[in-house]
């Protein structure tokens, strides 16, 4: 019996393995190379991208294996090939600029730097379009049991939104427009220059907004939501309430809705020029409302089993194919 992973999209699996190797190599670079770019170790960006791309590629490789055989699987295979190729191109450009000791994103200081940044923009657009095709195929397919299917589909859509939010970073900032665009166009920060005080590990700004936060939150819904659904399924034999598929479906729906709201919240916070670690009163109120709504949703979802026992016909429709 072949291993399950052998049915996954092979080019994306290979790409993810390359990214794991890249994580190791760029991690070594962080230790042995003391150069910095915009206040950050020169190999920090390719290191972060390697980790992120490894998880992203493996997630898509698995999801594509879920598509039914036929036209959808064929289209999905080619879309996966496009995503893998575009991602390789993106990483080559990022690592190449790091090796040169140059900033990869937003850098138009020289004609070569500008060409690299333009090429990166093209690879991201191609990657996004390939991911869009995969998301549409997943939305149209009947895959897995209902809760996990919902998690996969919601994760694909939210990841698409998170990737798209990255395009906000390429717009000229107010400061750049005022001073005149010379060597940099676009930025991670909102209301604060890149390279200032930042959070450890992530490098996100602590004195202003940072568009990398919603970009990160959105992209990694592709892993977090399916993992939650699979965890609920694994716990089903051991937790009576989770044995009910209606409960798992509703809990997954609550998680997907709450995650979408969280993505909206961190995007709104970043666009207002507000650091993640320094929320104002309005942001805290919005976060409290989100937490409360999620808690209420979880309680109502867990009650579904009892209610369904009393009125079984009302809820069987939720499990219809």
N, C-alpha and C positions, 0 to 999 in steps of 0.2 A: 504494500500500500504506500503510494508516494506521500511525502509530507504535504500537509495542507498548503503550506506557503508556496509550494511548487506550482499551484494553480494561480498564484497572484501574477499581476502584470510584470513580466520579467524585466523590461527596460527600467521601470521605476524601482524595482528591487535592486537592480545593479546600481542605479543612480544613488539609492539610499546607502548602499554599502560603500560607495565612493565617498559619500558625505560623512560616513562614520570614520573612514580613513582620514578624510580631510579634518575632521574634528581633532583627531590625535595629532596630526601634523601641525595644525594651527595652534593647538594647545602647547606644543613644544615651542612654536614660534613666540608665544606669549612669554615663555620662560627665558629664552635665550636671546631674544631681540628686544632691546630697550628703546627702540624708536617709538615716537608717538605721532599721531595725526589728529589735529583739533582736540588736543588734550586727552586722547585715548590711545592705549597701546595699538600699534599699527596692525597687529593680527587679531584684535578683538572683534572687529566686524566680520571678517571671514570665519572666525570661530563660531560666532553666534549664528550666522547664516548656515553654517555646516550642520549645527545641531538642529536648527529649525527645519531645514530642507530634508534631513534624514527622517524626521518624524512625519513630515508632510508627504514625502514620497512613499513611505511604507503604508501610510493610511490610504492614499489613493490606490496603491497597488492592491491592497486588500479589497477596497470597495469595488474596483473594476472586476474583480473575480466574482462578485455577487450578481452581476448582470446576466440575464438569461442568454443562452446561446442563440445566435442569429444575428440580425442586423444591428441590434443594440450593442452586442458584444464586439462586433467588428468595428463599429464607429468608436466605441469606447477604447478599443485597443489603439486605434490611430490617434485619438485625442490624448491618451496616456503617453504615446510616443512623442507627441508635440510638447507636452508638459515636461517630460524628461529632457528632451533636447534643449528647450528654452532654459530650463533650470541649470543645465550644465553650462550653457553660455553665460548665464548670469554669474555663476560662481567663478568661472575662468576670469571674467572681467574684474570681479571684486578682488580675487586673490592676486591677479596681475598688478592691479593698482597698489595693493598692500606691499607686494614685493618691491615696487618702485618707491615705496614710502610716500605715496600720493593718496589723497582722498578720492574715493570712488564715486560717492553720491554727491550731486549738486556741483561738481567741480568743472568749471569751464575756463580755468586759468590759462591753459594752452590749447592749441588746436587738437592735440592728441587727447588731452583730458576731456575736452568737449565731445570728441568723437566717441570716447569710451562711455561717457554718460548718456549720450544719445543712443548708443547701441544697447545699453542697459535698459533704457526706456522701452526700446523695441522688444527685447526679450521678455520684459514684464508684461507687456500687452499681449504677446503671443501666449505666454503662460496663463494669463487670465482668461483668454478666449478658450484655450484648451480646457481649463478648469470649468468654464461655463458649460461647455458641451457635456462634460462628465456630470455636472450637477443636474442638467436637464434630463440626461439618461437615467440617473438615479431616481429623480422625481417621478418619472414615468414607469419605473419598474416595480414589480412586486417582489420584494426580497425579504428574507428572514421572517421572524415573527414580528408582530405589529410594533411593539415598543422599540426594538432595535432598528427596525426599518425607519421609524420616525426619527430616531437619533441620527442615523446615517444621513438621511435627507436634510434634516435641519442643520446638521454639522456642515454638510457640503455647501448649503446656501449661505450660512453665516461666515464660513471661510472665504467664500467668494466676495462677500461684502467687506470682510476684513482686508483682503488683498486689494480690493478696489480703493479702500480708504488710504492706501499707500500713495495714490496719485495726488492726494492733497499736499503731500510734502514737496512735490515738484513745482508748486506754484511760488512765484517770487514773494518774499515777505514784504511787509510795509517798509521796513528799514532798507531793504535792498532797492525797492522802487524809489524811495526818497533819495538815497545816496547815488543811485545809478548802478545798474548791474554790470559788474566788471569781471570778477573771477568766481563768483558763486551765485547760483540761482536755485532757490528752494531751501528748505531746512527741516530738521526734525522738530525744532522748538517753535512754540507760539508765544510771542511776547518776550522771548529771551533768546540770546545767541547760543548756537551750538558750541559745545566745549566748556560750558560752565559747570557749576556744582551738579553732581549726578548721584543717583542711587548706585550702591555697589551691585555687581553682577550684571544687572540689566543695562546700566548706563543711562537710564531715563533721567531727565532733568528734574531737579528738586526746587527750582526757583521760578518755574513757568510751565506752560503747557508742553506736552510732548506727544506728537502724533504717532510715534511708534507704539504707544500703549494700546490704542484701539486697533491698530494694525495687528499687534501680537494677539490680543484677546480674540479678535475675529478669526484669524488664521488657525488658532489652536482649538477652536470649537470642533474641528475636524477629528481631533483625537479625544477630547474630553467628553463630548456627548455620547459617542458610541461606547466609550469605556464605561460610562455610567450605566448605560442600558445593559451592557454585557455583565456588569457587576450585579445589577438587579436580577438578571436571569440566573447567574451563578448562585445567588443567595436564595432563590425561589424554593429549592428543596429543603432549606433549613429555616426559613421564615414564613410562617403560615400566610400572612397577608400578601407577601410577594408571590405566592404560588398562583394567585389570581392574575391572569393576564390583563384584566381591566385596570387593576391597581398599577401594574408596571407601565402600562400605556399612559395612564394619567400622570404618574410621577415623571415619566419621560417628557410628556407635554409641558408640565410645569417647569422642568429643568430647561427645556428649549426656550420657552417664553421668557424665563428669568435671565437666561444667558443673552438673549437678544436685547432685553432691557438693559442689562449690564453693558453690553457693547454700545448701546445708545448713550448711556450715562457717561462712560469714560471718553467717548467721542465728544460729547457736549462739554465735558470738563476741559479736555485738551484744547478745543477750539476757543474756549474762553480764556486761554492763557493761564490756566490754573494747574499747579503741580499735583500729581496723584497723592502725594503725602501731605499736601496742605489744602485740603478741601475747605471751602467756605460753608457758611450756614445753609445756604440753599442746596448745595451739593450733598451735605450731610442729611438734610431732610429727604431729598430724593432717594438717597441710599437707604435710609431707614424705611421709607415706603416700599422700596423694592424688597428689602429683607422681610418686612411684615407680609407683603403680598405673597412672597414665595412660601413663607411658613404656613399661611392660610391655605395656599394651594396644596401643599404637602399633606396637611391634615385632611382636607376634603378628598384628596386622592386615596389616602389610606382608608377612608370610610367607604370607599366604593365597594369593597368586598362585602361588607355587612348589608349595604343597601341592595346590592345585586342579589344576594341570597333571598331578600324579601320580594324583589321585583325582577326576576331573572330576564324576562323578555325585553325589558327596557334597555338593557346594556349589552345584549348579545350583538346588536348591530355594530357596536364599536369594534368588534373583532371580525366582522365580515371582511372578506378579501376584497 
